[in-house]
Amino acid sequence: MACNGSSTLTPEKRPAYMGNRSPIMSPRKPKNLQKVYALSSKTPNGTMPNLSNPPAVIVMVGLPARGKTYIAKKLTRYLNWIGVCTKVFNVGEYRRKTVDTSKANHDFFRNDNPEGLRIRTKCAEAALNDMAEWLDTEGEVGVFDATNTTRQRRDFIMQFCGKRGYKVFFVESVCEDPDIIESNILEVKLNSPDYRKGDRDDAIRDFLQRIAHYIDAYQSIDEQADKDLSFIKIINVGSRFLVNKVTGHLQSRVVYYLMNIHIIPRTIYLTRHGESNLNLQGKIGGDSDLSERGWCYSKALSKYMEGQKLSDLKVWTSQFKRTVQTASHIDAPIEQWKALDELDAGVCDGLTYEDIQSQHPEEFALRDQDKYHYRYPMGESYQDLVARLEPVIMELERQKNVLVICHQGVMRCLLAYFLDKNSDELPYLKCPLHTVIKLTPVAYGCRVETVPLNVEAVDTHRPKPEDVVTVKKDKRKPWHVGSPPQH
């Protein structure tokens, strides 16, 4: 969503993709095309498409204990997941390296403490310089995580970035709900390096005084005074938003994402379908029924979810039979998502890995070279799958308790998002059959619990090969649309 001028939005006005109404469909096979080459989704020079050219800087704004670092880390995780190279630069970490935390009590943050102000400014400049060096060499988006509560500091950041041609977008978190602030202090701040070793009650008093010092100088981003800035103001953890002068695809993606996340306690359950008949044969893809053991898992999964005692549980499946059958014993609303269908193996669908290695040795080797970007001929890559799953992630962020019954490739992509895994790790994440992975979002990540349901199944995991045969892409044979493989 791009906005010219400013607008106030409520959660009810947020866009969403729901269930099988999702527009994200499996790629259609090209028509009237003589040759289809299954090349990577990379640009011709071998690099990822750049969504932030020139580099972009996202600047956090807000008082302490308003969730800035939570937002910064979560946003960074999302941008990296969709392929935008992003890194957080937290000024507090620079300050802790400069000043002994046992000596940095609330007096250090007083506005009339010139030495404290000098050190804090120096740390902010060091973080900015490191961010600039990173953006100029390898990065696309830098997230500058600090309070940045004065207009003077924000003007300095704008000047710093303007000289280097960076596009700047401000994200301010405003919270006046005392319960949320108290929860943030108790769950996050008291466990930070600043207070980890001290007395709990003394830490609370000191931190509240620190907040008071920031309040004395706080200048919130103003709709009129700062009308030329690009920003989103998040009010009371997403109950209301103020969006101003959003420009470009990246800023639109950031706004859309931030308008979908929430902090309501919930649990996400991820599992693959029960063992299928094609799993028993070692074949990939297809639309097979469950095996006998797969049906046993369907019943075991129903019993497990019943024991979780979730009155508001929702179940999502793909549109393939094996996921629908796995969900069939669960007493909860079920939605089918086309976007959750397994990675399309194209001409290799219905083959075993041994078949692929013997019939298509070049393809087999190319996939081992770069499994994330490799695209099956007339099929998909993991990179394509991540793009297809973005609406699922957005909707998961909006939901409470959800069980997602999906497929190995899909589950790897979803896990990579929640566990902050990179594109090298993603294609090799272990997602065994007949196992539930329980994800509980916490302050700066997810608590993970792996629950095998003790129903035997084949092992479909193929580990990362140690010895990879190098094949040049320009040596690949062409694939003809009119000549599908015979399975």
C-alpha positions in Angstrom: 0.0 0.0 0.0 1.4 3.4 -1.0 0.2 6.6 0.5 0.5 10.2 -0.6 -0.1 12.4 2.3 -1.1 10.7 5.6 -3.9 8.5 6.7 -5.1 6.8 9.8 -5.9 3.1 9.5 -7.5 0.7 11.8 -7.0 -3.1 11.9 -10.4 -3.6 10.2 -9.1 -1.8 7.1 -6.1 -4.0 6.7 -5.9 -6.1 3.5 -5.7 -9.9 3.9 -5.6 -13.0 1.8 -7.9 -15.7 3.2 -7.9 -19.4 2.7 -8.7 -20.8 -0.7 -9.6 -17.4 -1.8 -5.8 -16.6 -2.0 -4.8 -15.2 -5.4 -1.4 -16.9 -5.1 -1.7 -19.8 -7.4 0.7 -22.4 -8.7 2.6 -21.2 -11.8 0.9 -21.9 -15.0 2.7 -23.8 -17.7 3.7 -21.5 -20.6 1.7 -21.7 -23.8 3.0 -21.4 -27.4 6.6 -21.6 -26.2 9.1 -23.8 -28.0 11.6 -24.1 -25.2 11.4 -23.6 -21.5 14.7 -23.4 -19.6 14.5 -23.9 -15.9 16.8 -21.2 -15.0 17.2 -19.6 -11.5 15.1 -16.7 -10.4 18.3 -14.7 -10.1 18.9 -11.7 -12.4 21.2 -12.3 -15.4 24.3 -11.3 -13.6 23.7 -13.9 -10.9 22.5 -11.6 -8.1 19.2 -11.3 -6.4 16.7 -8.7 -7.7 17.3 -5.6 -5.6 14.1 -4.3 -4.0 16.0 -1.4 -2.4 18.1 0.4 -5.0 19.5 2.7 -3.7 20.0 1.2 -0.2 17.4 2.0 2.4 17.5 2.8 6.1 14.7 2.1 8.5 14.9 4.3 11.6 13.2 3.2 14.7 11.7 5.9 17.0 10.1 5.7 20.4 10.5 5.7 24.2 12.1 2.7 25.9 9.9 -0.3 26.5 7.7 0.5 23.5 8.6 -2.6 21.4 11.1 -1.0 19.0 13.7 -3.7 19.1 10.9 -6.4 18.8 9.6 -4.6 15.7 13.2 -4.1 14.3 14.1 -7.8 14.7 10.8 -9.1 13.4 10.9 -6.8 10.4 14.5 -7.8 9.7 13.6 -11.4 9.8 10.8 -10.9 7.3 12.9 -8.9 4.9 15.7 -11.4 4.9 13.1 -14.2 4.4 11.8 -12.6 1.2 15.3 -12.1 -0.1 16.2 -8.5 1.0 19.6 -8.4 2.7 18.8 -6.6 6.0 20.6 -6.1 9.3 19.8 -4.4 12.6 22.2 -1.9 14.1 21.3 -1.5 17.8 22.8 1.5 19.4 22.3 0.0 22.9 24.7 -2.7 22.0 27.3 -0.1 21.1 26.7 1.7 24.3 27.1 -1.5 26.4 30.5 -2.1 24.7 31.6 1.4 25.6 30.2 1.8 29.2 30.2 -0.7 32.0 26.5 -1.6 32.4 26.9 -1.6 36.2 27.8 2.1 36.0 25.1 3.2 33.5 22.2 3.8 35.8 19.4 6.2 35.0 21.6 9.3 35.6 23.6 8.3 32.5 20.5 9.1 30.5 19.7 12.5 32.0 19.4 15.3 29.5 21.6 17.5 31.7 24.4 14.9 31.8 26.9 16.2 29.1 29.3 13.2 29.5 26.4 10.7 29.1 25.1 12.7 26.1 28.5 12.8 24.5 29.0 9.0 24.8 25.5 8.2 23.6 26.0 10.5 20.5 29.4 8.8 19.8 27.8 5.4 20.0 25.0 6.4 17.6 27.6 7.8 15.1 29.6 4.5 15.4 26.4 2.5 14.6 25.6 4.8 11.7 29.1 4.5 10.2 29.1 0.7 10.6 25.7 0.6 8.9 26.9 2.7 6.0 30.0 0.5 5.5 27.8 -2.5 5.4 25.3 -1.0 3.0 28.0 0.2 0.7 29.5 -3.3 0.5 26.9 -6.0 0.8 23.6 -4.8 2.4 20.3 -3.6 1.0 18.4 -2.4 4.1 19.9 -1.2 7.4 17.6 -1.0 10.5 18.8 1.7 12.9 17.5 0.7 16.3 17.6 3.4 18.9 15.2 5.8 20.7 15.8 8.7 18.2 13.3 10.6 20.2 14.4 14.2 19.3 13.9 16.0 16.1 17.5 17.1 16.2 18.7 13.4 16.2 16.3 12.5 13.4 17.6 15.5 11.3 21.1 14.3 11.9 20.2 10.9 10.6 18.5 12.4 7.6 21.6 14.4 6.8 23.9 11.4 7.2 21.8 9.3 4.9 21.1 12.0 2.4 24.8 12.5 1.8 25.1 8.8 0.9 21.9 8.7 -1.2 20.0 6.3 1.2 16.2 6.3 1.3 15.0 6.8 4.9 11.8 5.4 6.4 10.9 6.1 10.1 9.0 3.6 12.2 7.7 5.1 15.5 6.1 2.9 18.2 3.8 4.9 20.5 2.3 3.1 23.4 0.3 4.6 26.2 -1.2 1.4 27.6 0.3 0.9 31.1 -0.3 -2.9 31.0 1.7 -3.4 27.8 4.5 -1.2 29.0 4.7 -3.1 32.3 4.7 -6.4 30.5 7.5 -5.2 28.2 9.6 -4.1 31.2 9.1 -7.3 33.2 9.5 -9.8 30.3 12.2 -8.0 28.2 14.0 -5.2 29.9 14.7 -6.9 33.2 16.4 -9.7 31.3 18.6 -7.3 29.2 22.3 -7.0 29.9 21.7 -3.7 31.7 19.8 -5.3 34.5 20.4 -9.0 34.4 22.6 -9.2 37.5 20.9 -6.6 39.7 18.0 -6.6 42.2 14.6 -6.9 40.4 12.9 -4.1 42.3 15.9 -1.8 42.0 16.0 -2.5 38.3 12.4 -1.6 37.8 12.8 1.7 39.6 15.9 2.6 37.7 14.4 1.8 34.4 11.2 3.8 35.1 13.5 6.8 35.9 15.3 6.2 32.7 12.0 6.4 30.8 11.2 9.6 32.6 14.4 11.2 31.3 13.5 10.3 27.8 10.0 11.7 28.2 11.4 15.1 29.2 13.0 15.5 25.7 10.6 13.3 23.6 9.4 14.9 20.4 7.1 12.5 18.6 6.9 12.5 14.8 4.3 15.1 14.0 1.9 14.9 11.1 2.4 18.6 10.2 5.9 19.4 11.4 7.3 16.2 9.8 5.0 16.1 6.8 8.0 15.7 4.4 9.2 12.5 6.1 8.3 9.0 5.1 7.0 7.2 8.2 4.5 4.9 9.9 3.4 5.5 13.4 2.2 2.4 15.2 -0.1 3.3 18.1 -0.8 1.0 21.0 0.7 -2.1 19.4 -1.3 -1.8 16.2 -4.7 -0.6 17.4 -4.2 2.4 15.1 -1.7 3.5 12.4 -0.6 6.8 10.9 1.1 6.4 7.5 2.8 9.3 5.7 4.5 9.7 2.3 5.2 6.0 1.6 7.2 5.7 -1.6 8.4 2.7 -3.5 7.9 -1.0 -3.3 10.0 -1.7 -0.3 8.3 0.9 1.9 5.0 -0.4 0.8 6.0 -4.0 1.8 7.2 -2.8 5.2 4.0 -0.9 5.9 1.9 -3.9 4.9 3.9 -6.2 7.1 3.8 -4.0 10.1 0.1 -3.6 9.9 -0.4 -7.4 10.1 1.8 -8.3 13.1 0.4 -8.5 16.7 1.6 -9.5 20.2 -1.4 -11.6 21.3 -0.1 -14.9 22.9 -0.7 -17.8 20.6 0.8 -21.0 19.3 1.5 -22.1 15.7 1.6 -25.9 15.0 3.4 -27.1 11.9 3.2 -30.6 10.6 3.5 -32.5 7.4 0.7 -34.7 6.1 0.7 -38.3 7.2 2.8 -40.8 5.3 1.5 -41.2 1.7 1.6 -44.1 -0.7 4.1 -42.2 -2.9 6.3 -41.6 0.2 6.5 -45.4 0.6 7.7 -45.6 -3.1 10.3 -42.8 -2.6 8.6 -40.6 -5.2 8.3 -36.8 -5.0 5.2 -34.7 -5.7 2.0 -36.3 -6.9 -1.4 -36.3 -5.2 -1.4 -39.6 -3.4 -3.7 -41.0 -0.7 -2.4 -41.7 2.8 -0.8 -45.0 3.6 -2.1 -47.1 6.4 0.4 -45.6 8.8 -0.5 -42.1 7.4 -4.1 -42.7 8.5 -2.8 -43.8 11.9 -1.0 -40.4 12.1 -4.2 -38.6 11.2 -5.9 -40.1 14.2 -2.9 -39.5 16.5 -2.7 -35.9 15.4 -6.4 -35.4 16.2 -5.9 -36.8 19.7 -2.8 -34.6 20.3 -4.6 -31.4 19.2 -7.6 -32.3 21.4 -5.2 -32.5 24.3 -4.0 -29.0 23.6 -7.5 -27.7 24.6 -7.7 -24.8 22.2 -11.2 -23.6 21.7 -10.3 -21.2 18.9 -8.1 -23.5 16.9 -8.0 -23.2 13.1 -6.7 -25.8 10.7 -5.1 -25.0 7.4 -4.2 -27.6 4.7 -3.1 -27.5 1.1 -5.5 -28.7 -1.6 -3.7 -32.0 -2.0 -5.5 -35.2 -0.8 -2.8 -36.2 1.7 -3.1 -33.0 3.8 -6.9 -33.0 3.7 -7.1 -36.6 4.8 -4.6 -35.9 7.6 -6.9 -33.2 8.9 -10.1 -35.2 8.5 -10.3 -36.4 12.2 -9.7 -33.0 13.8 -12.7 -31.2 15.3 -12.0 -27.6 14.2 -12.7 -25.3 11.2 -10.6 -26.3 8.2 -9.5 -24.1 5.4 -7.7 -25.2 2.2 -5.0 -23.0 0.8 -3.7 -23.3 -2.8 -0.6 -21.4 -1.6 0.2 -24.4 0.8 0.5 -26.9 -2.1 3.9 -28.6 -2.3 6.8 -27.2 -4.3 6.1 -28.0 -8.0 8.7 -30.5 -9.2 7.8 -29.9 -12.9 9.1 -32.6 -15.2 10.5 -34.5 -12.1 7.1 -34.8 -10.5 6.4 -38.5 -9.6 10.0 -39.6 -9.9 12.3 -40.9 -7.2 15.7 -39.1 -6.6 17.4 -42.1 -8.2 15.2 -41.6 -11.3 16.1 -38.0 -11.5 19.8 -38.7 -11.2 19.7 -41.3 -13.9 17.2 -39.6 -16.3 18.2 -35.9 -15.7 21.8 -36.0 -14.3 22.4 -32.3 -15.2 19.3 -31.2 -13.3 20.2 -33.4 -10.3 23.7 -31.8 -10.1 22.4 -28.3 -10.6 19.9 -28.7 -7.7 22.7 -29.9 -5.5 24.8 -26.8 -6.5 22.2 -24.3 -5.3 19.1 -25.9 -3.9 17.4 -22.7 -2.9 17.5 -21.0 -6.3 17.3 -24.1 -8.5 14.0 -24.3 -10.4 12.7 -27.6 -11.7 12.1 -27.5 -15.4 8.5 -26.4 -15.8 8.3 -26.3 -12.0 9.3 -24.1 -9.0 12.3 -23.3 -6.8 12.4 -22.7 -3.1 12.7 -19.0 -3.9 9.5 -19.2 -5.8 7.8 -21.1 -3.0 8.8 -18.4 -0.5 7.1 -15.8 -2.7 4.0 -17.9 -2.9 3.9 -18.4 0.8 4.1 -14.7 1.7 0.3 -14.3 2.0 0.3 -17.3 4.3 2.9 -15.7 6.6 0.9 -12.5 6.6 -2.3 -14.3 7.6 -0.4 -16.4 10.2 0.8 -13.1 11.8 -2.8 -12.0 12.1 -4.1 -15.2 13.6 -4.2 -16.8 17.1 -3.8 -20.6 17.3 -3.4 -22.3 14.0 -2.4 -25.8 12.9 -0.8 -25.9 9.4 -0.8 -29.3 7.7 1.5 -29.0 4.7 4.4 -30.6 2.9 8.2 -30.9 3.4 9.2 -27.9 1.1 6.4 -25.7 2.4 7.2 -26.5 6.0 10.9 -25.7 5.5 10.0 -22.3 4.2 7.6 -21.5 7.1 10.1 -22.8 9.6 12.8 -20.6 8.1 10.7 -17.5 8.6 9.9 -18.2 12.2 13.4 -19.5 13.1 15.3 -16.9 11.1 17.2 -19.3 8.8 19.0 -18.2 5.7 18.6 -19.4 2.2 21.5 -21.9 2.5 20.0 -23.5 5.6 16.3 -23.4 4.5 16.3 -26.3 1.9 17.9 -28.7 4.3 15.8 -28.1 7.5 14.6 -31.4 8.9 10.9 -31.8 8.8 10.2 -35.5 9.6 6.9 -37.2 8.9 4.5 -37.8 11.8 6.0 -35.0 13.9 4.5 -31.7 15.2 6.6 -28.6 15.6 5.1 -26.3 18.1 6.1 -22.6 17.8 5.4 -20.1 20.6 6.4 -16.5 19.7 8.4 -14.9 22.5 10.1 -11.5 22.9 12.7 -11.7 20.1 12.0 -15.0 18.4 10.2 -18.3 18.9 10.3 -21.1 21.4 10.4 -24.4 19.5 9.1 -27.8 20.7 9.4 -30.9 18.5 6.7 -33.5 19.3 7.0 -36.9 17.6 3.6 -38.7 17.8 5.2 -42.2 17.8 3.8 -43.4 14.5 6.4 -45.0 12.3 7.1 -43.5 8.8 9.7 -43.5 6.1 12.5 -40.9 6.3 12.2 -38.5 3.3 15.0 -36.2 4.3 17.9 -35.9 1.9 20.9 -34.3 3.6 23.1 -31.7 2.0 25.6 -33.6 -0.2 29.3 -33.2 0.6 30.6 -33.8 -2.9 28.8 -31.7 -5.6 29.3 -32.2 -9.3 29.6 -28.8 -11.0 27.5 -28.2 -14.0 27.2 -25.0 -16.1 23.7 -23.8 -16.6 24.3 -23.0 -20.3 24.9 -26.8 -20.8 21.3 -27.7 -19.8 19.1 -29.3 -22.4 15.9 -27.4 -23.4 12.5 -28.6 -22.2 9.6 -28.8 -24.6 6.2 -27.9 -23.2 4.5 -30.4 -25.5 6.6 -33.3 -24.3 5.7 -34.1 -20.7 7.5 -36.9 -19.0 5.8 -40.3 -18.8 5.5 -41.6 -15.2 
